[in-house]
Amino acid sequence: MTSTQSRVTALEFSVTDMQKAYISASLMDDRLSSLASHNVRGTVINFGNATASNIVITVKWYLQGTSFHQETIIIDSLAGRAMMELRFTYSFTGTADDFQFTVSWI
């Protein structure tokens, strides 16, 4: 394959990738050290052009490096180039010193 053909192929893959859904989230717990309730808020954005389906955000709270509580946020779909604000309150026993989340979608 020539250098020009390689570049064209790479550009074709780049354009195809831009058409796909790409989800990113930015979440925080407003009351991380709370004993009673935790306010999770933030934004989920689809940077791609395609609609994302079955978005699953798994939220975990930790104390001294050990996960002790988990919640799941499910979003049925999010259109391409769209964003959604989230706000949830969870109540559980225990004080957390860390909060993490993962995002998956189809």
N, C-alpha and C positions, 0 to 999 in steps of 0.2 A: 504494500500500500504506500502511496506517495505521501509526502508531508501534507499536501493540500487535501487529499482524501481523508487523512487522519483528522485534520482540523474540522472538516465538514462533518465527519462522523461524531466527533466530540460535541460540536454545536447542536447536532440533531438530538443527542442524548440530553444536553442541557435544556433544550426547549421542551422535550418530553418530561423531564423532571419538574420543570416549572408548572406544568399543567396539573400535576398531582397535588393532593392536599398535603399541607405541612402544618402541623399543629404545634403551637408553643404556648406555655402558660407561665404566668407570674403570679404566685400566690404567697400570702403571708398569714400568720396567725397573730391577730392583734393582742391576744391575751395569752401569750405563750406560757407564762408561769402561773396561770390561774389554776385554782383547785377545782372549780366548778364548771366553767364553760370556756369554750375556745371559739373565737370568731375568725373564721377563715374567709378571706376576701381576696379578690384579684381579678385578673383578666385572662381569657383564653382567646387566642388569635389563630385564624387559619391564613397563613401566608401564601398558600397555593391557590390555584384557580378552581380546582375541583372541590366539590362538597365532601367533607369528611363525615363519616358515619361511625356510630358506636364509639364515641370518645369516652375513654375510661380514665379518670384521674384517681389514683390511689394515694391517699394522704396518710402519713404515719407520724406519730409523736414518739419521741425518745426521751429517756431519762438515763443519763450517764452512759450513752452509747447503746442502750438496749431498747428496742421497740416495745412499747407496752399498749398502744392503742392504734387502731386503723379504721379509716372510713373510706368509702368509695363514692365518687361523684360520677354520674353517668349523664352524658349529653347525647341525645339521639343523633343529631346532625348539626353541622355548622357549615354554612355556605362558604365558597371560596372568597377570599379577601374580606372576610367578616370577622367581627370580634364580639365577645360576650363577656359581660361582667358577672362575677360570681360572688355570692355572699351566703355563707352557711354558719350556723351556730351549732356546736356539738357540746354535749355535756357528758362528762365521764370523770371517774375518780382518779386522782393522781396529778402531780405537777410535772410538766414537761420542761426540758431544757433545750430541746431541738425539735424541729419540724421539717419534714421532707415530703416530696411528692414525685410521682412518676406519671407520665402521660402516654397513652397508646390510642390508636384509632385504626379504622379501616378506610 
